[in-house]
Amino acid sequence: MSAVEGAEVPAAERSGLREWRRLIVSLILVFSPLLLAGATLEGLAWRIGETMPLAMASQWQDAAPGRVWRGGDGHSFLAYRVARIDDLKPEIIALGPSRANAFRGDGFAPYSFYNAGQTAWTFEQYQRFLDMIAHDGYAPRAVVFDLDYWMFSSGFDHYWASRFDPKPETHIANLLRVLGQLTTDPVDLLKRLGRTDREHGLFTLLTGEGFGPDGVLTPKPTTPDPQRLADDGTGAGVPPAVFADRIADEQVEAFERFVAAAKERHVALIGIQLPFYKKVLSALNDSPDAGIWREFQGDKWRQRLAASGVLFFDFADMPDYRDKPEYFTDSLDPDSRVVGQIMRTVMADPRVRDLLPKAAGQ
């Protein structure tokens, strides 16, 4: 190889390196705005709390009083509930659908309390919830749970299967939710960032509503206007308040499995059927299709419940409240004032006082 040929090789290599450098610089110039935008979105979503891992969200709530969280798309709050219970390890848990949202911890003091309402709808889900939270030596002392007649109807699980979802939403889904709000009304969203010291989760930041440290959902206002409940979309024959001829054997078996799982973990069960507004009560009492309602009210079934070891209290019909819309958020959900009175009655019961002796004098 000649000297000229030897000199040409390094020159060609230098030329190739220059081309690579130009390509890299060009790519940086092209993609740096996208990288910057992505980093900004990540930072914004984190500050809002929408992408924060649920275990960290739970710790954030514990760091200062009165902090409220509600993120995600509202499909399921199960993963958040489990994270909070893993963190708090409460002695008393209230469990059920939205009807359980009105339970408060005051009546259980000094026992620690957590409200896991709007989390589970069926006996199978109740059992799975216990399986998820009871580990590493922890189990609650008692579970106060919604025990409604409709839970014993055939096929009832079908309505609620997808709502009991143990998987938290993906990081991408949470980012896209923040991006959607940012593109819809950026000024409004940015103005709200000053509240992120006490509010986390996009839903909470936009509405002010969410779950408090004790799991209680921000209550909705009520009014004495009867038309509000007449038009609330609920009613007997409309899920969950379904009609059925009789109590279904498969639901009884699911109930018994739930009870057995609680007994295995030495968890006391207090089942409560909360009040219904008069339009629901009247339809249940009058309909020939509501055989399950009458069977559930009958002495035979009440004896069977007592034999199971579950302490059951039926407040479905409360004359003091059944025709007063101001005490209901909708026709199926009494507010915390009604449930507070119920719990004072429950806590005065000698059977409950035996289970929770520290609270007996409250």
GUKELO-803426 format. One record per residue (C-alpha): residue number from 1; residue in three letters; x, y, z. Coordinates in steps of 0.05 Angstrom, whole numbers, plus 5000, padded with zeros to 4 digits. Layout:
! GUKELO-803426
pt num = NUM | residuo = ala | x = X | y = Y | z = Z;
...
This chain:
! GUKELO-803426
pt num = 1 | residuo = met | x = 5000 | y = 5000 | z = 5000;
pt num = 2 | residuo = ser | x = 5028 | y = 5069 | z = 4980;
pt num = 3 | residuo = ala | x = 5037 | y = 5128 | z = 5028;
pt num = 4 | residuo = val | x = 4980 | y = 5165 | z = 4992;
pt num = 5 | residuo = glu | x = 4933 | y = 5106 | z = 5003;
pt num = 6 | residuo = gly | x = 4952 | y = 5103 | z = 5077;
pt num = 7 | residuo = ala | x = 4935 | y = 5176 | z = 5085;
pt num = 8 | residuo = glu | x = 4867 | y = 5169 | z = 5052;
pt num = 9 | residuo = val | x = 4841 | y = 5119 | z = 5103;
pt num = 10 | residuo = pro | x = 4844 | y = 5164 | z = 5165;
pt num = 11 | residuo = ala | x = 4815 | y = 5221 | z = 5123;
pt num = 12 | residuo = ala | x = 4756 | y = 5177 | z = 5103;
pt num = 13 | residuo = glu | x = 4746 | y = 5156 | z = 5175;
pt num = 14 | residuo = arg | x = 4747 | y = 5228 | z = 5198;
pt num = 15 | residuo = ser | x = 4695 | y = 5245 | z = 5145;
pt num = 16 | residuo = gly | x = 4651 | y = 5188 | z = 5169;
pt num = 17 | residuo = leu | x = 4656 | y = 5210 | z = 5242;
pt num = 18 | residuo = arg | x = 4636 | y = 5281 | z = 5222;
pt num = 19 | residuo = glu | x = 4575 | y = 5253 | z = 5187;
pt num = 20 | residuo = trp | x = 4555 | y = 5213 | z = 5249;
pt num = 21 | residuo = arg | x = 4564 | y = 5274 | z = 5293;
pt num = 22 | residuo = arg | x = 4520 | y = 5314 | z = 5247;
pt num = 23 | residuo = leu | x = 4467 | y = 5259 | z = 5249;
pt num = 24 | residuo = ile | x = 4469 | y = 5256 | z = 5325;
pt num = 25 | residuo = val | x = 4464 | y = 5331 | z = 5332;
pt num = 26 | residuo = ser | x = 4406 | y = 5333 | z = 5283;
pt num = 27 | residuo = leu | x = 4370 | y = 5278 | z = 5322;
pt num = 28 | residuo = ile | x = 4380 | y = 5315 | z = 5387;
pt num = 29 | residuo = leu | x = 4353 | y = 5379 | z = 5357;
pt num = 30 | residuo = val | x = 4293 | y = 5342 | z = 5329;
pt num = 31 | residuo = phe | x = 4276 | y = 5302 | z = 5391;
pt num = 32 | residuo = ser | x = 4297 | y = 5348 | z = 5447;
pt num = 33 | residuo = pro | x = 4230 | y = 5386 | z = 5446;
pt num = 34 | residuo = leu | x = 4194 | y = 5319 | z = 5452;
pt num = 35 | residuo = leu | x = 4240 | y = 5296 | z = 5508;
pt num = 36 | residuo = leu | x = 4230 | y = 5362 | z = 5544;
pt num = 37 | residuo = ala | x = 4154 | y = 5357 | z = 5535;
pt num = 38 | residuo = gly | x = 4154 | y = 5285 | z = 5560;
pt num = 39 | residuo = ala | x = 4196 | y = 5304 | z = 5621;
pt num = 40 | residuo = thr | x = 4150 | y = 5363 | z = 5636;
pt num = 41 | residuo = leu | x = 4088 | y = 5318 | z = 5630;
pt num = 42 | residuo = glu | x = 4120 | y = 5267 | z = 5677;
pt num = 43 | residuo = gly | x = 4136 | y = 5320 | z = 5727;
pt num = 44 | residuo = leu | x = 4066 | y = 5350 | z = 5724;
pt num = 45 | residuo = ala | x = 4032 | y = 5281 | z = 5731;
pt num = 46 | residuo = trp | x = 4076 | y = 5265 | z = 5790;
pt num = 47 | residuo = arg | x = 4061 | y = 5331 | z = 5825;
pt num = 48 | residuo = ile | x = 3987 | y = 5319 | z = 5814;
pt num = 49 | residuo = gly | x = 3996 | y = 5250 | z = 5843;
pt num = 50 | residuo = glu | x = 3965 | y = 5214 | z = 5784;
pt num = 51 | residuo = thr | x = 4026 | y = 5171 | z = 5769;
pt num = 52 | residuo = met | x = 4049 | y = 5163 | z = 5841;
pt num = 53 | residuo = pro | x = 4052 | y = 5089 | z = 5862;
pt num = 54 | residuo = leu | x = 3995 | y = 5074 | z = 5909;
pt num = 55 | residuo = ala | x = 4040 | y = 5055 | z = 5966;
pt num = 56 | residuo = met | x = 4073 | y = 5123 | z = 5961;
pt num = 57 | residuo = ala | x = 4005 | y = 5157 | z = 5955;
pt num = 58 | residuo = ser | x = 3986 | y = 5123 | z = 6020;
pt num = 59 | residuo = gln | x = 4049 | y = 5149 | z = 6054;
pt num = 60 | residuo = trp | x = 4035 | y = 5218 | z = 6027;
pt num = 61 | residuo = gln | x = 3966 | y = 5218 | z = 6059;
pt num = 62 | residuo = asp | x = 3997 | y = 5199 | z = 6126;
pt num = 63 | residuo = ala | x = 4048 | y = 5256 | z = 6124;
pt num = 64 | residuo = ala | x = 3998 | y = 5311 | z = 6141;
pt num = 65 | residuo = pro | x = 3926 | y = 5313 | z = 6167;
pt num = 66 | residuo = gly | x = 3867 | y = 5322 | z = 6120;
pt num = 67 | residuo = arg | x = 3900 | y = 5300 | z = 6056;
pt num = 68 | residuo = val | x = 3853 | y = 5274 | z = 6002;
pt num = 69 | residuo = trp | x = 3867 | y = 5227 | z = 5944;
pt num = 70 | residuo = arg | x = 3828 | y = 5202 | z = 5885;
pt num = 71 | residuo = gly | x = 3862 | y = 5185 | z = 5820;
pt num = 72 | residuo = gly | x = 3850 | y = 5137 | z = 5763;
pt num = 73 | residuo = asp | x = 3788 | y = 5131 | z = 5720;
pt num = 74 | residuo = gly | x = 3741 | y = 5109 | z = 5776;
pt num = 75 | residuo = his | x = 3737 | y = 5038 | z = 5748;
pt num = 76 | residuo = ser | x = 3763 | y = 5006 | z = 5812;
pt num = 77 | residuo = phe | x = 3793 | y = 5032 | z = 5877;
pt num = 78 | residuo = leu | x = 3813 | y = 4963 | z = 5902;
pt num = 79 | residuo = ala | x = 3889 | y = 4971 | z = 5894;
pt num = 80 | residuo = tyr | x = 3887 | y = 5038 | z = 5930;
pt num = 81 | residuo = arg | x = 3846 | y = 5009 | z = 5987;
pt num = 82 | residuo = val | x = 3894 | y = 4951 | z = 5996;
pt num = 83 | residuo = ala | x = 3954 | y = 4998 | z = 5997;
pt num = 84 | residuo = arg | x = 3921 | y = 5040 | z = 6051;
pt num = 85 | residuo = ile | x = 3904 | y = 4979 | z = 6094;
pt num = 86 | residuo = asp | x = 3974 | y = 4951 | z = 6085;
pt num = 87 | residuo = asp | x = 3999 | y = 5018 | z = 6112;
pt num = 88 | residuo = leu | x = 3949 | y = 5030 | z = 6168;
pt num = 89 | residuo = lys | x = 3931 | y = 4959 | z = 6190;
pt num = 90 | residuo = pro | x = 3864 | y = 4982 | z = 6220;
pt num = 91 | residuo = glu | x = 3828 | y = 4942 | z = 6273;
pt num = 92 | residuo = ile | x = 3759 | y = 4955 | z = 6243;
pt num = 93 | residuo = ile | x = 3743 | y = 4957 | z = 6168;
pt num = 94 | residuo = ala | x = 3677 | y = 4977 | z = 6135;
pt num = 95 | residuo = leu | x = 3668 | y = 4941 | z = 6070;
pt num = 96 | residuo = gly | x = 3617 | y = 4943 | z = 6014;
pt num = 97 | residuo = pro | x = 3592 | y = 4983 | z = 5954;
pt num = 98 | residuo = ser | x = 3576 | y = 5057 | z = 5956;
pt num = 99 | residuo = arg | x = 3525 | y = 5044 | z = 6011;
pt num = 100 | residuo = ala | x = 3585 | y = 5033 | z = 6058;
pt num = 101 | residuo = asn | x = 3613 | y = 5103 | z = 6045;
pt num = 102 | residuo = ala | x = 3574 | y = 5133 | z = 6103;
pt num = 103 | residuo = phe | x = 3607 | y = 5091 | z = 6158;
pt num = 104 | residuo = arg | x = 3652 | y = 5132 | z = 6203;
pt num = 105 | residuo = gly | x = 3704 | y = 5113 | z = 6255;
pt num = 106 | residuo = asp | x = 3678 | y = 5155 | z = 6313;
pt num = 107 | residuo = gly | x = 3634 | y = 5101 | z = 6342;
pt num = 108 | residuo = phe | x = 3690 | y = 5050 | z = 6343;
pt num = 109 | residuo = ala | x = 3741 | y = 5092 | z = 6382;
pt num = 110 | residuo = pro | x = 3791 | y = 5076 | z = 6409;
pt num = 111 | residuo = tyr | x = 3796 | y = 5021 | z = 6356;
pt num = 112 | residuo = ser | x = 3829 | y = 5044 | z = 6291;
pt num = 113 | residuo = phe | x = 3782 | y = 5046 | z = 6232;
pt num = 114 | residuo = tyr | x = 3785 | y = 5047 | z = 6156;
pt num = 115 | residuo = asn | x = 3727 | y = 5054 | z = 6107;
pt num = 116 | residuo = ala | x = 3735 | y = 5009 | z = 6046;
pt num = 117 | residuo = gly | x = 3668 | y = 5027 | z = 6015;
pt num = 118 | residuo = gln | x = 3657 | y = 5027 | z = 5940;
pt num = 119 | residuo = thr | x = 3706 | y = 4969 | z = 5935;
pt num = 120 | residuo = ala | x = 3667 | y = 4902 | z = 5936;
pt num = 121 | residuo = trp | x = 3597 | y = 4882 | z = 5917;
pt num = 122 | residuo = thr | x = 3591 | y = 4806 | z = 5923;
pt num = 123 | residuo = phe | x = 3608 | y = 4753 | z = 5974;
pt num = 124 | residuo = glu | x = 3663 | y = 4725 | z = 5930;
pt num = 125 | residuo = gln | x = 3694 | y = 4794 | z = 5927;
pt num = 126 | residuo = tyr | x = 3688 | y = 4802 | z = 6002;
pt num = 127 | residuo = gln | x = 3727 | y = 4737 | z = 6010;
pt num = 128 | residuo = arg | x = 3779 | y = 4757 | z = 5959;
pt num = 129 | residuo = phe | x = 3787 | y = 4824 | z = 5994;
pt num = 130 | residuo = leu | x = 3801 | y = 4788 | z = 6060;
pt num = 131 | residuo = asp | x = 3852 | y = 4744 | z = 6024;
pt num = 132 | residuo = met | x = 3887 | y = 4806 | z = 5997;
pt num = 133 | residuo = ile | x = 3893 | y = 4845 | z = 6062;
pt num = 134 | residuo = ala | x = 3904 | y = 4790 | z = 6113;
pt num = 135 | residuo = his | x = 3978 | y = 4771 | z = 6110;
pt num = 136 | residuo = asp | x = 4042 | y = 4775 | z = 6149;
pt num = 137 | residuo = gly | x = 4005 | y = 4765 | z = 6214;
pt num = 138 | residuo = tyr | x = 3954 | y = 4820 | z = 6203;
pt num = 139 | residuo = ala | x = 3879 | y = 4813 | z = 6200;
pt num = 140 | residuo = pro | x = 3827 | y = 4864 | z = 6223;
pt num = 141 | residuo = arg | x = 3792 | y = 4851 | z = 6289;
pt num = 142 | residuo = ala | x = 3724 | y = 4861 | z = 6256;
pt num = 143 | residuo = val | x = 3693 | y = 4875 | z = 6188;
pt num = 144 | residuo = val | x = 3629 | y = 4915 | z = 6185;
pt num = 145 | residuo = phe | x = 3599 | y = 4899 | z = 6117;
pt num = 146 | residuo = asp | x = 3538 | y = 4913 | z = 6075;
pt num = 147 | residuo = leu | x = 3492 | y = 4853 | z = 6076;
pt num = 148 | residuo = asp | x = 3436 | y = 4867 | z = 6028;
pt num = 149 | residuo = tyr | x = 3381 | y = 4820 | z = 6005;
pt num = 150 | residuo = trp | x = 3402 | y = 4827 | z = 5932;
pt num = 151 | residuo = met | x = 3470 | y = 4796 | z = 5944;
pt num = 152 | residuo = phe | x = 3434 | y = 4729 | z = 5948;
pt num = 153 | residuo = ser | x = 3402 | y = 4734 | z = 5879;
pt num = 154 | residuo = ser | x = 3423 | y = 4687 | z = 5824;
pt num = 155 | residuo = gly | x = 3473 | y = 4717 | z = 5776;
pt num = 156 | residuo = phe | x = 3483 | y = 4779 | z = 5818;
pt num = 157 | residuo = asp | x = 3559 | y = 4773 | z = 5810;
pt num = 158 | residuo = his | x = 3552 | y = 4786 | z = 5735;
pt num = 159 | residuo = tyr | x = 3537 | y = 4860 | z = 5746;
pt num = 160 | residuo = trp | x = 3599 | y = 4875 | z = 5787;
pt num = 161 | residuo = ala | x = 3655 | y = 4827 | z = 5766;
pt num = 162 | residuo = ser | x = 3695 | y = 4880 | z = 5728;
pt num = 163 | residuo = arg | x = 3692 | y = 4931 | z = 5784;
pt num = 164 | residuo = phe | x = 3735 | y = 4887 | z = 5830;
pt num = 165 | residuo = asp | x = 3801 | y = 4897 | z = 5794;
pt num = 166 | residuo = pro | x = 3865 | y = 4886 | z = 5835;
pt num = 167 | residuo = lys | x = 3910 | y = 4915 | z = 5781;
pt num = 168 | residuo = pro | x = 3926 | y = 4989 | z = 5787;
pt num = 169 | residuo = glu | x = 3921 | y = 5030 | z = 5723;
pt num = 170 | residuo = thr | x = 3983 | y = 5033 | z = 5679;
pt num = 171 | residuo = his | x = 4032 | y = 5091 | z = 5681;
pt num = 172 | residuo = ile | x = 4016 | y = 5108 | z = 5608;
pt num = 173 | residuo = ala | x = 3941 | y = 5110 | z = 5622;
pt num = 174 | residuo = asn | x = 3951 | y = 5158 | z = 5679;
pt num = 175 | residuo = leu | x = 3998 | y = 5202 | z = 5638;
pt num = 176 | residuo = leu | x = 3948 | y = 5205 | z = 5581;
pt num = 177 | residuo = arg | x = 3893 | y = 5226 | z = 5629;
pt num = 178 | residuo = val | x = 3935 | y = 5285 | z = 5653;
pt num = 179 | residuo = leu | x = 3954 | y = 5302 | z = 5581;
pt num = 180 | residuo = gly | x = 3881 | y = 5302 | z = 5561;
pt num = 181 | residuo = gln | x = 3863 | y = 5351 | z = 5617;
pt num = 182 | residuo = leu | x = 3924 | y = 5393 | z = 5601;
pt num = 183 | residuo = thr | x = 3904 | y = 5400 | z = 5528;
pt num = 184 | residuo = thr | x = 3831 | y = 5413 | z = 5546;
pt num = 185 | residuo = asp | x = 3842 | y = 5469 | z = 5596;
pt num = 186 | residuo = pro | x = 3915 | y = 5481 | z = 5612;
pt num = 187 | residuo = val | x = 3904 | y = 5547 | z = 5649;
pt num = 188 | residuo = asp | x = 3853 | y = 5517 | z = 5697;
pt num = 189 | residuo = leu | x = 3897 | y = 5456 | z = 5712;
pt num = 190 | residuo = leu | x = 3959 | y = 5498 | z = 5725;
pt num = 191 | residuo = lys | x = 3920 | y = 5544 | z = 5771;
pt num = 192 | residuo = arg | x = 3901 | y = 5484 | z = 5814;
pt num = 193 | residuo = leu | x = 3972 | y = 5460 | z = 5826;
pt num = 194 | residuo = gly | x = 3976 | y = 5503 | z = 5888;
pt num = 195 | residuo = arg | x = 3929 | y = 5453 | z = 5922;
pt num = 196 | residuo = thr | x = 3973 | y = 5392 | z = 5911;
pt num = 197 | residuo = asp | x = 4000 | y = 5397 | z = 5982;
pt num = 198 | residuo = arg | x = 3932 | y = 5372 | z = 6006;
pt num = 199 | residuo = glu | x = 3900 | y = 5342 | z = 5944;
pt num = 200 | residuo = his | x = 3928 | y = 5286 | z = 5901;
pt num = 201 | residuo = gly | x = 3898 | y = 5252 | z = 5841;
pt num = 202 | residuo = leu | x = 3870 | y = 5287 | z = 5780;
pt num = 203 | residuo = phe | x = 3797 | y = 5275 | z = 5800;
pt num = 204 | residuo = thr | x = 3808 | y = 5306 | z = 5869;
pt num = 205 | residuo = leu | x = 3846 | y = 5365 | z = 5841;
pt num = 206 | residuo = leu | x = 3789 | y = 5380 | z = 5792;
pt num = 207 | residuo = thr | x = 3731 | y = 5368 | z = 5839;
pt num = 208 | residuo = gly | x = 3757 | y = 5373 | z = 5910;
pt num = 209 | residuo = glu | x = 3727 | y = 5304 | z = 5924;
pt num = 210 | residuo = gly | x = 3764 | y = 5242 | z = 5943;
pt num = 211 | residuo = phe | x = 3782 | y = 5193 | z = 5998;
pt num = 212 | residuo = gly | x = 3807 | y = 5219 | z = 6065;
pt num = 213 | residuo = pro | x = 3861 | y = 5185 | z = 6105;
pt num = 214 | residuo = asp | x = 3808 | y = 5141 | z = 6138;
pt num = 215 | residuo = gly | x = 3781 | y = 5120 | z = 6070;
pt num = 216 | residuo = val | x = 3717 | y = 5161 | z = 6076;
pt num = 217 | residuo = leu | x = 3695 | y = 5190 | z = 6009;
pt num = 218 | residuo = thr | x = 3677 | y = 5264 | z = 6008;
pt num = 219 | residuo = pro | x = 3602 | y = 5264 | z = 6021;
pt num = 220 | residuo = lys | x = 3554 | y = 5290 | z = 5968;
pt num = 221 | residuo = pro | x = 3505 | y = 5344 | z = 5990;
pt num = 222 | residuo = thr | x = 3432 | y = 5326 | z = 6000;
pt num = 223 | residuo = thr | x = 3368 | y = 5367 | z = 5995;
pt num = 224 | residuo = pro | x = 3296 | y = 5357 | z = 6018;
pt num = 225 | residuo = asp | x = 3271 | y = 5359 | z = 5946;
pt num = 226 | residuo = pro | x = 3235 | y = 5292 | z = 5934;
pt num = 227 | residuo = gln | x = 3242 | y = 5300 | z = 5859;
pt num = 228 | residuo = arg | x = 3317 | y = 5292 | z = 5866;
pt num = 229 | residuo = leu | x = 3308 | y = 5220 | z = 5889;
pt num = 230 | residuo = ala | x = 3250 | y = 5207 | z = 5842;
pt num = 231 | residuo = asp | x = 3297 | y = 5220 | z = 5784;
pt num = 232 | residuo = asp | x = 3361 | y = 5189 | z = 5812;
pt num = 233 | residuo = gly | x = 3361 | y = 5127 | z = 5767;
pt num = 234 | residuo = thr | x = 3353 | y = 5078 | z = 5824;
pt num = 235 | residuo = gly | x = 3293 | y = 5034 | z = 5840;
pt num = 236 | residuo = ala | x = 3269 | y = 4965 | z = 5857;
pt num = 237 | residuo = gly | x = 3281 | y = 4920 | z = 5798;
pt num = 238 | residuo = val | x = 3341 | y = 4961 | z = 5776;
pt num = 239 | residuo = pro | x = 3409 | y = 4932 | z = 5794;
pt num = 240 | residuo = pro | x = 3431 | y = 4927 | z = 5847;
pt num = 241 | residuo = ala | x = 3361 | y = 4926 | z = 5877;
pt num = 242 | residuo = val | x = 3341 | y = 4867 | z = 5833;
pt num = 243 | residuo = phe | x = 3278 | y = 4825 | z = 5836;
pt num = 244 | residuo = ala | x = 3284 | y = 4749 | z = 5843;
pt num = 245 | residuo = asp | x = 3238 | y = 4693 | z = 5864;
pt num = 246 | residuo = arg | x = 3283 | y = 4665 | z = 5918;
pt num = 247 | residuo = ile | x = 3351 | y = 4664 | z = 5951;
pt num = 248 | residuo = ala | x = 3399 | y = 4627 | z = 5906;
pt num = 249 | residuo = asp | x = 3437 | y = 4567 | z = 5932;
pt num = 250 | residuo = glu | x = 3502 | y = 4588 | z = 5898;
pt num = 251 | residuo = gln | x = 3501 | y = 4655 | z = 5934;
pt num = 252 | residuo = val | x = 3488 | y = 4621 | z = 6001;
pt num = 253 | residuo = glu | x = 3550 | y = 4578 | z = 5987;
pt num = 254 | residuo = ala | x = 3591 | y = 4640 | z = 5970;
pt num = 255 | residuo = phe | x = 3567 | y = 4673 | z = 6034;
pt num = 256 | residuo = glu | x = 3587 | y = 4612 | z = 6074;
pt num = 257 | residuo = arg | x = 3657 | y = 4612 | z = 6042;
pt num = 258 | residuo = phe | x = 3665 | y = 4685 | z = 6061;
pt num = 259 | residuo = val | x = 3644 | y = 4671 | z = 6133;
pt num = 260 | residuo = ala | x = 3691 | y = 4611 | z = 6137;
pt num = 261 | residuo = ala | x = 3749 | y = 4653 | z = 6111;
pt num = 262 | residuo = ala | x = 3736 | y = 4706 | z = 6165;
pt num = 263 | residuo = lys | x = 3731 | y = 4654 | z = 6220;
pt num = 264 | residuo = glu | x = 3797 | y = 4623 | z = 6197;
pt num = 265 | residuo = arg | x = 3830 | y = 4690 | z = 6208;
pt num = 266 | residuo = his | x = 3791 | y = 4704 | z = 6273;
pt num = 267 | residuo = val | x = 3756 | y = 4764 | z = 6242;
pt num = 268 | residuo = ala | x = 3688 | y = 4781 | z = 6271;
pt num = 269 | residuo = leu | x = 3634 | y = 4797 | z = 6220;
pt num = 270 | residuo = ile | x = 3580 | y = 4849 | z = 6231;
pt num = 271 | residuo = gly | x = 3531 | y = 4851 | z = 6173;
pt num = 272 | residuo = ile | x = 3484 | y = 4910 | z = 6164;
pt num = 273 | residuo = gln | x = 3428 | y = 4923 | z = 6115;
pt num = 274 | residuo = leu | x = 3424 | y = 4999 | z = 6112;
pt num = 275 | residuo = pro | x = 3360 | y = 5038 | z = 6100;
pt num = 276 | residuo = phe | x = 3325 | y = 5047 | z = 6033;
pt num = 277 | residuo = tyr | x = 3285 | y = 5108 | z = 6013;
pt num = 278 | residuo = lys | x = 3209 | y = 5098 | z = 6009;
pt num = 279 | residuo = lys | x = 3204 | y = 5088 | z = 5934;
pt num = 280 | residuo = val | x = 3249 | y = 5027 | z = 5938;
pt num = 281 | residuo = leu | x = 3216 | y = 5000 | z = 6001;
pt num = 282 | residuo = ser | x = 3146 | y = 5007 | z = 5972;
pt num = 283 | residuo = ala | x = 3163 | y = 4972 | z = 5908;
pt num = 284 | residuo = leu | x = 3197 | y = 4914 | z = 5945;
pt num = 285 | residuo = asn | x = 3139 | y = 4905 | z = 5992;
pt num = 286 | residuo = asp | x = 3087 | y = 4908 | z = 5937;
pt num = 287 | residuo = ser | x = 3118 | y = 4870 | z = 5879;
pt num = 288 | residuo = pro | x = 3100 | y = 4797 | z = 5869;
pt num = 289 | residuo = asp | x = 3168 | y = 4789 | z = 5836;
pt num = 290 | residuo = ala | x = 3206 | y = 4805 | z = 5901;
pt num = 291 | residuo = gly | x = 3203 | y = 4736 | z = 5933;
pt num = 292 | residuo = ile | x = 3276 | y = 4741 | z = 5952;
pt num = 293 | residuo = trp | x = 3262 | y = 4803 | z = 5992;
pt num = 294 | residuo = arg | x = 3207 | y = 4769 | z = 6033;
pt num = 295 | residuo = glu | x = 3250 | y = 4706 | z = 6043;
pt num = 296 | residuo = phe | x = 3307 | y = 4748 | z = 6068;
pt num = 297 | residuo = gln | x = 3261 | y = 4782 | z = 6117;
pt num = 298 | residuo = gly | x = 3233 | y = 4716 | z = 6143;
pt num = 299 | residuo = asp | x = 3248 | y = 4683 | z = 6209;
pt num = 300 | residuo = lys | x = 3279 | y = 4621 | z = 6177;
pt num = 301 | residuo = trp | x = 3334 | y = 4660 | z = 6142;
pt num = 302 | residuo = arg | x = 3347 | y = 4704 | z = 6203;
pt num = 303 | residuo = gln | x = 3358 | y = 4641 | z = 6244;
pt num = 304 | residuo = arg | x = 3406 | y = 4616 | z = 6192;
pt num = 305 | residuo = leu | x = 3445 | y = 4681 | z = 6194;
pt num = 306 | residuo = ala | x = 3449 | y = 4678 | z = 6269;
pt num = 307 | residuo = ala | x = 3474 | y = 4606 | z = 6266;
pt num = 308 | residuo = ser | x = 3530 | y = 4627 | z = 6218;
pt num = 309 | residuo = gly | x = 3560 | y = 4671 | z = 6272;
pt num = 310 | residuo = val | x = 3550 | y = 4736 | z = 6234;
pt num = 311 | residuo = leu | x = 3519 | y = 4791 | z = 6276;
pt num = 312 | residuo = phe | x = 3464 | y = 4817 | z = 6230;
pt num = 313 | residuo = phe | x = 3426 | y = 4882 | z = 6237;
pt num = 314 | residuo = asp | x = 3369 | y = 4900 | z = 6190;
pt num = 315 | residuo = phe | x = 3355 | y = 4974 | z = 6184;
pt num = 316 | residuo = ala | x = 3324 | y = 4970 | z = 6114;
pt num = 317 | residuo = asp | x = 3261 | y = 5005 | z = 6138;
pt num = 318 | residuo = met | x = 3273 | y = 5064 | z = 6185;
pt num = 319 | residuo = pro | x = 3207 | y = 5102 | z = 6194;
pt num = 320 | residuo = asp | x = 3243 | y = 5164 | z = 6220;
pt num = 321 | residuo = tyr | x = 3280 | y = 5171 | z = 6154;
pt num = 322 | residuo = arg | x = 3248 | y = 5131 | z = 6098;
pt num = 323 | residuo = asp | x = 3207 | y = 5189 | z = 6070;
pt num = 324 | residuo = lys | x = 3258 | y = 5244 | z = 6083;
pt num = 325 | residuo = pro | x = 3301 | y = 5256 | z = 6021;
pt num = 326 | residuo = glu | x = 3349 | y = 5302 | z = 6058;
pt num = 327 | residuo = tyr | x = 3377 | y = 5240 | z = 6093;
pt num = 328 | residuo = phe | x = 3394 | y = 5203 | z = 6028;
pt num = 329 | residuo = thr | x = 3447 | y = 5218 | z = 5975;
pt num = 330 | residuo = asp | x = 3405 | y = 5173 | z = 5930;
pt num = 331 | residuo = ser | x = 3348 | y = 5124 | z = 5943;
pt num = 332 | residuo = leu | x = 3397 | y = 5068 | z = 5962;
pt num = 333 | residuo = asp | x = 3449 | y = 5108 | z = 6000;
pt num = 334 | residuo = pro | x = 3433 | y = 5139 | z = 6068;
pt num = 335 | residuo = asp | x = 3479 | y = 5194 | z = 6091;
pt num = 336 | residuo = ser | x = 3527 | y = 5193 | z = 6150;
pt num = 337 | residuo = arg | x = 3475 | y = 5222 | z = 6199;
pt num = 338 | residuo = val | x = 3430 | y = 5162 | z = 6189;
pt num = 339 | residuo = val | x = 3487 | y = 5112 | z = 6191;
pt num = 340 | residuo = gly | x = 3515 | y = 5147 | z = 6253;
pt num = 341 | residuo = gln | x = 3450 | y = 5133 | z = 6290;
pt num = 342 | residuo = ile | x = 3450 | y = 5062 | z = 6265;
pt num = 343 | residuo = met | x = 3520 | y = 5051 | z = 6291;
pt num = 344 | residuo = arg | x = 3502 | y = 5078 | z = 6359;
pt num = 345 | residuo = thr | x = 3448 | y = 5025 | z = 6362;
pt num = 346 | residuo = val | x = 3495 | y = 4971 | z = 6337;
pt num = 347 | residuo = met | x = 3550 | y = 4989 | z = 6386;
pt num = 348 | residuo = ala | x = 3501 | y = 4986 | z = 6444;
pt num = 349 | residuo = asp | x = 3483 | y = 4914 | z = 6427;
pt num = 350 | residuo = pro | x = 3513 | y = 4867 | z = 6481;
pt num = 351 | residuo = arg | x = 3539 | y = 4820 | z = 6427;
pt num = 352 | residuo = val | x = 3579 | y = 4876 | z = 6395;
pt num = 353 | residuo = arg | x = 3602 | y = 4902 | z = 6462;
pt num = 354 | residuo = asp | x = 3631 | y = 4833 | z = 6476;
pt num = 355 | residuo = leu | x = 3670 | y = 4836 | z = 6410;
pt num = 356 | residuo = leu | x = 3694 | y = 4907 | z = 6420;
pt num = 357 | residuo = pro | x = 3697 | y = 4918 | z = 6495;
pt num = 358 | residuo = lys | x = 3741 | y = 4980 | z = 6492;
pt num = 359 | residuo = ala | x = 3687 | y = 5016 | z = 6453;
pt num = 360 | residuo = ala | x = 3630 | y = 4994 | z = 6499;
pt num = 361 | residuo = gly | x = 3631 | y = 5059 | z = 6539;
pt num = 362 | residuo = gln | x = 3635 | y = 5106 | z = 6479;
